[in-house]
Amino acid sequence: MGEFIVDTIARGGYLGIFALMVLENVFPPVPSEVIMGIGGILVARGEMQFWPLLVIGTLGTTAGNYFWYWLGDRFGYRRLEPFVQRWGRWLTLEWEDVERAILFFHKYGDWVIFLLRFSPFLRTIISLPAGLAHMQIGRFLFFTFTGSLIWNAALIMGGQWLSRWLERSQDVLGWGIISLTALALGAYLWRVVTWKPRADR
């Protein structure tokens, strides 16, 4: 099964990587760690090249984050709050989460866009307050791209290292991929099933 996932991503090629990275940042629960990690495995196997994978994957990350920036910039507080309240279950997000991200953004400034690319927390949602604050688009794209470039490079190299370390234990590698994917999907489904607005708790 793990080998099937690797082969599926390999068949999708760089365009598939781009699409998956966009989705990872727009709609949970596709984890970038799995996508770019598998990309690193494919680099180690000679089925992909490091630099095209890094640049295309990072462009996908940037495009996905730009979606949230555009949403905040275009719709503003008044129209965005009903959207989040309506689709909060599937986004596993509440307006209070957005408000916390807004306060975090205003407290630490534009550089937080760059720094949070290395964090599993607020990594994508911070793009929303950047849009709401009408952050200069060039700075937003620059910070998003450069921060994501460094993070994705680390994930690719981690996948390369893992592939070489487990090259004689492909079963272990396969189960590792399955476990990470299942964990991400399971965590997302659990949040959807158990999600309740704070007002109802």
Rosetta blueprint (number, residue, H / E / L):
1 M L
2 G H
3 E H
4 F H
5 I H
6 V H
7 D H
8 T H
9 I H
10 A H
11 R H
12 G H
13 G H
14 Y H
15 L H
16 G H
17 I H
18 F H
19 A H
20 L H
21 M H
22 V H
23 L H
24 E H
25 N H
26 V H
27 F L
28 P L
29 P L
30 V L
31 P L
32 S H
33 E H
34 V H
35 I H
36 M H
37 G H
38 I H
39 G H
40 G H
41 I H
42 L H
43 V H
44 A H
45 R L
46 G L
47 E L
48 M L
49 Q L
50 F H
51 W H
52 P H
53 L H
54 L H
55 V H
56 I H
57 G H
58 T H
59 L H
60 G H
61 T H
62 T H
63 A H
64 G H
65 N H
66 Y H
67 F H
68 W H
69 Y H
70 W H
71 L H
72 G H
73 D H
74 R H
75 F H
76 G H
77 Y H
78 R H
79 R H
80 L H
81 E H
82 P H
83 F H
84 V H
85 Q H
86 R H
87 W H
88 G H
89 R H
90 W H
91 L H
92 T L
93 L L
94 E L
95 W H
96 E H
97 D H
98 V H
99 E H
100 R H
101 A H
102 I H
103 L H
104 F H
105 F H
106 H H
107 K H
108 Y H
109 G L
110 D L
111 W H
112 V H
113 I H
114 F H
115 L H
116 L H
117 R H
118 F H
119 S L
120 P L
121 F L
122 L L
123 R L
124 T L
125 I L
126 I L
127 S H
128 L H
129 P H
130 A H
131 G H
132 L H
133 A L
134 H L
135 M L
136 Q L
137 I H
138 G H
139 R H
140 F H
141 L H
142 F H
143 F H
144 T H
145 F H
146 T H
147 G H
148 S H
149 L H
150 I H
151 W H
152 N H
153 A H
154 A H
155 L H
156 I H
157 M H
158 G H
159 G H
160 Q H
161 W H
162 L H
163 S H
164 R H
165 W H
166 L L
167 E L
168 R L
169 S L
170 Q H
171 D H
172 V H
173 L H
174 G H
175 W H
176 G H
177 I H
178 I H
179 S H
180 L H
181 T H
182 A H
183 L H
184 A H
185 L H
186 G H
187 A H
188 Y H
189 L H
190 W H
191 R H
192 V H
193 V H
194 T H
195 W L
196 K L
197 P L
198 R H
199 A H
200 D H
201 R L
